[in-house]
Amino acid sequence: DGGTGSGVGTGTCHVDGRTISYNRGYYYKETYGTPGTIELIFADCDVTTLPNQVINGIFISFTTSEDTLPEGTFPYSNSEEDMNTWGYVEIYDYNPTQDVEFYTYNYMNDWNNGYESGDMVVTRNGSHYRIEINDLKLLKDADEDGGIGSFDPKTSGSFVWEGELMDLTSWMNMEGYGRSLSNGHPWGK
């Protein structure tokens, strides 16, 4: 059982005193790049319609030998070689009242030693998942230039998702489609 579903659910990320909401959850098994990677995508719209803009999005990488997200408690690791760990997160929060091209706020996991994030806890009942990270250690794009470096401001947050995950594996690996949804640039066709 792949555990696939409609992708509908409720997700929230608390960061910098704000709450970012999501209503769609997706995953896909990476077929290029690091073998064994499952990418999780949470957004505020159906990404399969190739919207011009994803208002809110969070991307989480998980390294596993499984074909779908397994249940359990998984530590953070900044090495793509460590199996059954999560190790990359990028958060976008867009304020449509501001005249910016892509997003208003951008955060990434803090890779500096001593500032590692906490565990990811995954439970599943049929096709319904609960995915939770209570201790996100993040770096903030302070000058809103689209880049995050080691010396950008540190902040913290939390994330929880309750709902189904839609399997986008075949869709994401079609030529010319889904790759623009990950690796730091989720907008555009």
Secondary structure, DSSP 8 states (H G I E B T S, - for coil): ---B---EEEEEEEETTEEEEEEEEEEEE-SSSSTTEEEEEEESS-GGG--S--SEEEEEEEE-SSSS---EEE-B-S-TTSTTEEEEEEEEE--TTS--SS-SEEEEE--STT-----EEEEEETTEEEEEEEEEEEEE-TT-SS---TTS-EEEEEEEEEE-BEE-HHHHTSTTSGGGGSTT-----
